[in-house]
């Protein structure tokens, strides 16, 4: 295993690290999994990675090169934040040109005062009323896109993409080639949570639906589980600076397939409220205050619910996604036939704190 330190003022050199474990032969197709791009979402991803490592223990791995990238945003993971040490949303930070780190959409600018109040969070603020009014005025799809696509204008605001490549982006840029080795076929599964129905998942693609590549994803994972991010009525939104498209461009000479495995939790209004409140608490509350503790607790619940059925279900689903990925890389994909009840009952879920 290799560890790559993220330097943060006042922290020990090895306190915040991106950890990478690799199993299997260099020449084999590579199955990459990553967790914690969005900090607090790393609890889900790392639990799935740990469960997969437990499955592989004692086995001879000769058909695939397993690459586990753990805690892409170790600061956010440790501090119960979605963003990194500079308040950067890493999945808006993978841009090919530093000149693109500028500006914000007109919709975000219009909503900035609502999204990023310069005060600590308050239990008595009518957030829900304001959110419903904005949804009624602009529409849920348009509002979601305006807010979450990424912005480069407000450094203390939510979904801030940064002013330059982050340390995490630099680590991945410098070392990803050695991680995947000479493999000419790569499937990368990036684990996330917070969007979609409670306990369900979608595999979000950069590719357009109907293309040959998209048909491969549908064949491997099942048509009902695959969705293009360009679909405005779907689970996700179109983001600027996502890791997947950056990696596909970085390895344009490789058959690099990428899916964002997005597991649902609560209604998007509640999830947005938790991101907004935690960001306010981070910037404007004492870390000993009740408002700060409440904001952290709610953010954790929105991205890693305490419900044990949800936790067992998502880990089981994550393992199934990886198993399907192995079959897809080996060309032995069988028709999708899921038995979720049996699958969930068979999983020993790692502890999610």
Secondary structure, DSSP 8 states (H G I E B T S, - for coil): -EEEE---TTS-TTSSEEEEEEES-TTS-EEEEE--TTGGGHHHHHHHHHHHHHHHTT----S-EEEEEE-TTHHHHHHT-SS-TTS--GGG---S-GGGS-B--HHHHHHHHHHS-SS---TTS-HHHHHHHHHHHH-HHHHHHHHHS-BBS-TTSTTB--SS--HHHHHHHHHHHHHHTT-SEEEEEEEEEEEEEET-EEEEESS-TTSHHHHHHHHHH-GGGEEETT-TTSSS---SS-HHHHHHHHTTTSEEEEEEEEEE-S-HHHHHHHHHHHHHHHHHS-TTSHHHHHHHHHHHHHHS-S-HHHHHHHHHHHHHHHHHHHHHHHT--------HHHHHHH-------
